[in-house]
Amino acid sequence: MEKSEKRDDAGDTANAGGDQVMEALERELTLLLRRARASSGDMAREVHPDLEPAAYGILSRLHETGPERATLLAGYFGVGKATMSRQLRALEDLGLIRREPDPADGRAFLVELTEEGRSRFTRVREARRRRYVSRLAAWDRAELGDLARLLHRLNESQEGA
């Protein structure tokens, strides 16, 4: 073995433990994301039978932030402008969003929920929250807070990645 290939047995053990932790994290995140995608599809169909699963997240973001430019939405979700434009067009065709001129820049548009979009989204979100409350009723409130905090930290670390 060359000098650069020599390994410290203690380092190998530490790495193996770290690898197991990362493998467990990857496994659990993969399962969570798979279930979240399926759930997003269900929620999207509850909002409107023709709604694409990815579009539910756009409705959620607009509900949270209020009117926003399409370019900001594309950046937030990490998708291209063309993809965002297509998804927004579909939402607009379903009557769930509208585009209004941006008062700060007449060349740009702000995207916002319509009353119909807000109503449908709110109904589905409230039903989802009731399911979360039911499924997580046995959890300690501090654990739920820790989970929310850690997921927020994970999401922040992925911005711009």
N, C-alpha and C positions, 0 to 999 in steps of 0.2 A: 504494500500500500504506500502510495506517495504521501509526503507530508501533508498536502492539502486534502487528502482523502481520509486522514486519520480522524477518528471520532472518539469523543468522550462518552463512555457508557452512561454516565449520569445525564449527559445532554440528550442521548438517544431516548432514555426513559422519560425525560421531561418532554421531548418532542412527541413521543408516542402518546403521552397523556394529553398534550395539546392537540394532536391529530384526532384523538378520540372525541375530545370536546368539540372540535370543529366539525367532525363528521356527524355528531349528534345534533349540533346546531343546524347544519345543512339539511339533515333528514327532517327535522321538525319544521324548519322554514319551508321546505319543499312541500310538505304535507299541508301546512297552513296556507300557502299560496295556491295550491291546487284546490283546496276547499273554498278559499276566498273567490277564486275565479268562478267556480260553480255557483256559489252564493250570489255573486255579482250578476250572473246570467239570470238567476231566479228573480232577483230584485228588479233587474232591468225589465223583465217581462211583466212583473207586477205593475211597474210604472206605465208601461205601454207594451203590448204584445210584439210590436215591431222594433223595439229599442234594442240596440246592440249592447252587450255586457259592458264594454269599455265606456259607453256613454253615461252609465250610471255614475261613475266617478266624476264626470264633468258636471253633472247636475249637483252632486254633493259639493264640489268645489265652489260652484256659483252660489249655492245656498249659503255657504260659509263666508264667502268673500264679498258677495254682491257683484255688480257689473265688473267685467274684466276684459281686457284685450285678448284676442285669440292667440297672439304671439306669447303672451304671458302664460296662458293655459297650456300651450304646446311645450313651453319650457318647464313648467311645473310637472307635467306628466312625462317629460322626456321623449316626446314624439315630434316628428317633423311637422312643418306648417301645413303641408298637403294633407297629411293624416288628420290633423286637427280640423282643417277646413271641411273635409269630408264628413267627419263626425258631427260638427256643428251644423252643417247643411241638413243632415238627417234629423237632428234634434229640432231644427227650425221647421222642417217639413211636417214634423209630428205636432207642431204647435207648443213645444215645451220651452223653447227659448226664442228670443228675438235679438236682433242686432240694431243698435242705435248709434248715431254718430257720436264720437267722443268729443265732448265740449272743449277739451283741452287741445285737441288736434283734429280738425275737420276732415283730414284724410283718413283717419282711423275710425274703427268701430268698437263699441263696447258690446259684449255679449251678456245678456241677463236672462233670468228665468221669467217666463210669463206667469200669470196667476195660475193657469192650468198646470204648468210645469211645477210650480212651487207646491201646489195642492197635492198633486200626485206624488211628488218626491217626499213630502212631509208624511203622508199617509204610510208609505212604504218604510221610511226610516223609523217611524214610531213603532211599527210592527216588528222591525228588526231589533230595535232596542228592547222590546218586551221579550223577544226570544233570548237575547243576551242576558237579561236580568234572570230569566228562568234557568238558563243553562249554567250561570255562574253564581247562583244563589248560595251555594255552599262555600264559596271562596271568601276568605277574609278580605275586608275592605282595603287593608294595607297591602295585601298581595295584588289586588286589582290595581291599586295606585302604582305599585312598583312595576307591574306589567305595562301599564299605560306609559309610564315614564321611560322605561327601557325601549319600548316600541318607538316612542317619539325620538329617542336618541338614535336608534337604528335608522329611522327614516331620515333624520337630519344628516346622518353620515352618508346617505346615498344620494343626497342632492348634488347635482352636477357631476355625478360619477359616470 
